[in-house]
Amino acid sequence: YNSIAERAGLKPGMIIMQINHKKTKNISDFNESLKDIDKKRHILMLVRYQNITKFITIRLK
């Protein structure tokens, strides 16, 4: 795997629905959610891929 996100299971084509319990309906929501990430040790994402919805945790270094 080349990145932390890949190791956590994030794949191309996944739809990110939430980041740390904040809805991400568009790129503005996504960018806004990323602003608080540097304060945390992990990112919790709710993603949808091929009709399956699941949580993925990305642990930051």
C-alpha positions as CSV (number, residue, x, y, z in Angstrom):
1,Y,0.0,0.0,0.0
2,N,1.2,3.5,-0.8
3,S,-0.7,5.6,1.7
4,I,-2.3,5.6,5.1
5,A,-5.7,5.7,3.5
6,E,-5.1,2.6,1.4
7,R,-3.9,0.7,4.4
8,A,-7.1,1.6,6.2
9,G,-9.2,0.3,3.2
10,L,-10.1,3.5,1.4
11,K,-10.4,2.7,-2.3
12,P,-10.9,4.7,-5.5
13,G,-14.6,5.0,-6.2
14,M,-15.7,5.1,-2.6
15,I,-18.2,7.9,-1.7
16,I,-17.2,9.6,1.5
17,M,-20.5,10.4,3.3
18,Q,-19.1,11.6,6.7
19,I,-15.8,12.5,8.2
20,N,-15.7,12.3,12.0
21,H,-19.6,12.4,12.1
22,K,-19.8,15.5,9.9
23,K,-21.8,15.0,6.7
24,T,-19.9,15.6,3.4
25,K,-22.4,16.3,0.7
26,N,-19.9,18.2,-1.5
27,I,-16.3,19.2,-1.8
28,S,-16.8,22.3,0.4
29,D,-18.1,20.0,3.3
30,F,-15.2,17.7,2.7
31,N,-12.6,20.5,2.9
32,E,-14.3,22.0,6.0
33,S,-14.2,18.6,7.8
34,L,-10.5,18.3,7.0
35,K,-9.6,21.5,8.9
36,D,-10.0,19.8,12.3
37,I,-8.1,16.7,11.4
38,D,-4.7,17.9,12.6
39,K,-6.0,18.0,16.1
40,K,-6.9,14.3,16.1
41,R,-5.1,10.9,16.1
42,H,-7.5,9.3,13.8
43,I,-10.2,10.0,11.1
44,L,-13.5,8.1,11.1
45,M,-15.1,8.0,7.7
46,L,-18.5,6.7,6.7
47,V,-18.1,5.5,3.1
48,R,-20.3,3.8,0.5
49,Y,-18.9,1.4,-2.1
50,Q,-20.8,-1.0,-4.4
51,N,-24.0,-0.7,-2.3
52,I,-22.2,-1.3,1.0
53,T,-22.0,1.4,3.6
54,K,-19.3,1.0,6.3
55,F,-17.0,2.9,8.6
56,I,-13.3,3.2,8.0
57,T,-10.8,4.4,10.6
58,I,-7.6,6.0,9.4
59,R,-5.0,6.2,12.0
60,L,-2.6,9.2,11.6
61,K,1.0,9.1,12.6
